[in-house]
Amino acid sequence: MKILQYLVIAAALTASAIAAPQAILVNAQLVELATNGAELPKDLSRLAERKGADVLASPQLKARPGQPATVSATREVPIPPKGKFPVGVVLTVRPAWAGEGRVRYSVDFDVTRLEGYFAPSTSRAPIFSTTRAMGIEGTAEIGKPVVLVLSNVPDEQMVAEPGKPSRPALIHRRLIASLSFAGAGQ
C-alpha cells in the first residue's frame, strides 16, 4: 500500500513539473537616441549601432510567467546638503505565455531627469522631472522585438558643420526600450 502511495505522489510531482509554465527570457535594451527629425526612424533594428544612440542597459532577464523582471539604468546625483537623489529609468516587465509562440506583456516605467537648478537660489535647489507610465500592455511573437518610446524631449542645439556657419537645430532625444522574449528552461 505504501509503495502505491509513493508512486501516486511521484506521478503527481512529475505531472506538475511538466505542466509548470516555462520561464521566459526577457532581452531588454534601454537606449537614448538623438535624431534630427521629429519622426522616429522607420528601421529600428540594431538600434544600439545607430548614430546618436547611447545604450543605457542591455540585460537578459529570466522571469516566471506573470512575475516582474526589472531593468534599472540609474545614477545618483549629489544634492548638498540633502544627500543623493536617483535619476534615470526603471523599467518593469511582466511577461506571460499567450499561446503558441506568443508572449503577453505588461510594462511599467519611471524616468527621472535632473533638469537644472533654480537660478536665484543660493542653495542650488534642483529641478527634477518625472515621467511615469503603468500598464502598457501588448502581445509579441517570440524573438520579434517590441519597441516602446518612453520619452521624447526636444532640445535646441547649435550644430557646427565643417565649412558652414553654426546654426541652431532641434534635436529629439528619445528614451527607447526594445524588448524581445524567448522561452527558458526551469
N, C-alpha and C positions, 0 to 999 in steps of 0.2 A: 504494500500500500504506500509506504514511504517513497519508494522508487517512482511510483506513478505520480505522486505529488511533485517530486523534484523534476520529473520530465515535463509536467504541465507548466511549472514555474519557468524552466529553461526555455520552453517553447514560447511562452508569453513574453519573456525578455527579448528573445531573438526577434519576434514579430514586432515588438515596439521599437527595437533598434532599426529594423528595416523600414518601418513606417515613419520614423522620426524625420522631420524635414531636414534636408541638406543645408548646410551653412552656405552663405552667399558671400562671394568675394566682391568687394566694392573697390574699384580703381577710381580714386578721386584725384583731381588736379585743380588747384586753385591758382589762377593766372591773372595778373594785371596786364591789360592790353591797352596800349595807347595807339589811337588811329587818328588820321586827319579828318576823315569823313564822319558824318553823323550815323551812317548806316554801318551795321556790323558786317564784316567781311563774309561773303557767301560760303566760302570753303574754310571751315574751322578745323579740318583735320590737321594734325601735327601743330596744334595751337602753340605749344611751347617753343617751337622753332621759328615762329613768325617774328619779323622785325617789330620792335616795340613791345615784345612780350617779356614779362618777368614772372617766373614760376615761384609762387609763394610756398606751396606744399604739393607733394605728389606721392601720397602714401597708398598702399594697398591694405585694406582693412577686411577683416573677417567678421561677419555678423550672423547671428542666428536670425531666422525669418521673424520679422516684426520687432526685432530688438535694435536699439540705436547704435550707430557707428559714427564717431565724431572726429572731424578733421579740424585742427586749430593752427592758424598762422598768425600768432600774436607776438607782440613785444611790449615791454613795459616802458612807459615814458616817465622820467622823474619829474615830479611836481613839488618843488620845495615850498613850504616845509611839510607838506601833507603826505609825502611818500611817493609811491609809484602808481600809475594808472595803466591798465592794459588797453592797447589799441590793436586793431587788426580784424581778422574774421574767424568766426567759429561756425562750422557747418555740421549739422547733424542729419544723417540719412537713415531712414528706417526702411530697409528693403524686405519684400516678402514675395514668395513664389506666386505667380499669377497664371499658371498653366504651362503647357509645353513650350519651353524656350523663351518665356517672358517673365519679367520681374515687375511688380508693382512697388512704387517707392513713394515716400513722403520726405520732404526736405524742410528743415528749419534753418535759419541763419541769422547771425548778428554781425554787422560790420560797424566798427567804431573807428573814427578818424580824429586825429588832432588837427583842428582847422587853423589854429593860431592862438594868439594871446590878446587879451584886451589891452589896447594901446595906452590909455591913460593910467592904467593900474601900475603901482609900484611893486605889487606882489606878483606881477606877471601871471594873472589868473588865466588859466587855459580855457579854450573854447573847443568842445568836442561835439561831433555829430554822430548819431547812431541810426543805422537803418536796420530794421528787423522785419523778418517775414516768417510766418509759420504755416505749415500745412500745404506747401506746394506739392501737389500730387501728380503722378503720371504713371505710365506703363512703358517699359522699354524691352526691346529684344536683347537677348543675351549677346554680349560682345559689341553691340552698337552704342556709340556714345550719346549721351544726353547732355546738351549744353544749356546752362542756365546763366543769364546775365543777372548778377546780384546787385550791381550798382553801375551807374553811368554818370560820371562827373565831368562836365565840360570845363576846360581850363584854357585861358588865352595865354599864349607864349610868343616870344619873339623867335622867329626862325631865321637862321643865318645860312645862306647858301653861297658857295664859292662864286665870286664874280657878280653877285647881286646884293643890293642893299637889304638890310634886315627888315623883316615885315612881321606884323602880328598874324598869328594863325590860331584857330580854335582847335584844340586837341581834345579828343574824348578819351577819358581814362575809365575803362570798364574793368570791373572785377567779375571774372567768369569762373564758373565751376563746370568742369567737364567730368561726367560720371559714366562709368561703364560697369557692367555686372557680369559675374560668372559663377558657376557652381564650384563648391569647395567640399572636400572630404570633411568628415566629422572631426 
